[in-house]
Each structure stands twice: as C-alpha cells, then as structure tokens.
Amino acid sequence: MARTSKTRGDHGTAEPAEPRTRGKGVATVYEALKHDILDLVVAPGSALDETRIAERFGLSRTPIREALVRLAGEGLVTTLPNRNTIVAPIDFSALPAHFDALTLMHRVTTRLAALRRTPRDLEEIRAHQAEFARTVAGADAIGMSDTNRDFHLAIARAGRNAYYTELFGRLLDEGRRLNRIYYASFDDHLPAEFVAEHEAIIQAIIDRDAERADSLARAHAGQVVRQIQGFLAGGVGGDVALSPAAEPPAASLPA
C-alpha cells in the first residue's frame, strides 16, 4: 500500500507542518485586532478590509479570515450580507436593557457563590482578583477588562448554575467596549476603592453571607453603570471614537 511521503530534514525528522505556522498567524492577527477593537482604536461600525489586514501582518487572507471568524464568535465583528466584515456596532438604544440584565446577573451569581462556593472556588476567585489588582496598578485598560471579566465569571462558576454563568459571560463580553469607556472616564487610572469593592465581595462570599454579597454586587454594578451613563451623557467621550471615520478601512488598520 502506498504511503504518503513527508518532507524530511537532514536528520530524517519530519519538518514542522504548515498548519502550525498558520495557527500562529491566526493567533497573532486575532490578538492584535481584538486589542484594537476593545481599545476602541477601531471604531464600532468600521469596515475591516481583509486585503489591508493581510498586508499589515504579511500573511495570506486565509489566517485573516480565521481570525475574523473567532472575533465574530465573540460578537466583536459582524459579517454583512454582502460578505464584508465590520466591527460590531454598539447599540446604545439597547443599553438600558443591557445594564438591567448585567446588574441582575451580578447580584444572582454573587448571591449563589456565597451559598455554594468551595475552598477551591475561593482560590480561583482570589487569583483573578490579584491579576485585576495588578492591571489596575499598571493602568492597563485592556488587562483590567480581561481580568475583571475573569473575576466575575469565577464567582459565577462558584454559584453552580451553568445557565447563569453562560448568560453572564455573554453580557460581560458584549459590554467589554463599554468597560473601555468606563476606564477612559478615569483616564485609565481606576481608583483603589474599586479594587476594594472586589475585596468586600470576596469577604461576603467567604462569610457565606448571601444578603451582603447581593447588596455589594448590586452597588458594584450600579456605580459602573452610573459612571458610564454620566460619561456618555456629559459628552466627555469626545476623545473616544464611537462611530466609524470617514474612510473606515484606512482608519481601522493602525500600524
């Protein structure tokens, strides 16, 4: 039976497969575009030109498309009927409903965590809190967004309700660009008191005090919502791009 031949190096070992190189390229493009989108370097609604992106990274269009598929799965980009891809718009008319759902999920997941957490859950929650505190100290807005999400999802998992965890994760992902607006309202220097809010929530969970955990989670979510609403309503967000530029493909591909 014929065997498929493989290209081998000088010592008879198989050379690295091309998919591994392509996979690295996909990861590079995915991480770079995700950072640009979450940091609002690329405005919501901006077109993403595959050819320009390929030129930027020196890659073929295949890994670019794979990276865009991953971003679409996270709700960060949208493919239009004409097959063009754009950065997912932010629907500001839906924000009241989003904030209501987000606040409710903060409360219910934190309450359940206080009732059902295990010592292992507490270790995970504390680890994510330490990472969050580190990013706050470094004024790393994208890092804060990532670690804040991980912290609250660790709490949700401790509550042992997969449906709540899944919904909460989706809401947190949908609101990550709003988090960028939130951190921008503090010039990316989040006050230490907000790190302390996380610590108070952890202590309520440790104490298995569901009522206090619920109250703290509600207050925590409420101050975030009010800060974002005030920032947007006050017109302070002029320096934060919230709409596509006149020529979105060129603006969407920073060097």
Secondary structure, 3 states (H helix, E strand, C coil): CCCCCCCECCCCCECCCHHHHHHHHHHHHHHHHHHHHHCCCCCCCCEECHHHHHHHHCCCHHHHHHHHHHHHHCCCEEECCCCCEEECCCCHHHHHHHHHHHHHHHHHHHHHHHHHCCHHHHHHHHHHHHHHHHHHHCCCHHHHHHHHHHHHHHHHHHCCCHHHHHHHHHHHHHCHHHHHHHHHCCCCCCCHHHHHHHHHHHHHHHCCCHHHHHHHHHHHHHHHHHHHHHHHHCCHHHHCCCCCCCCHHHHCCCC
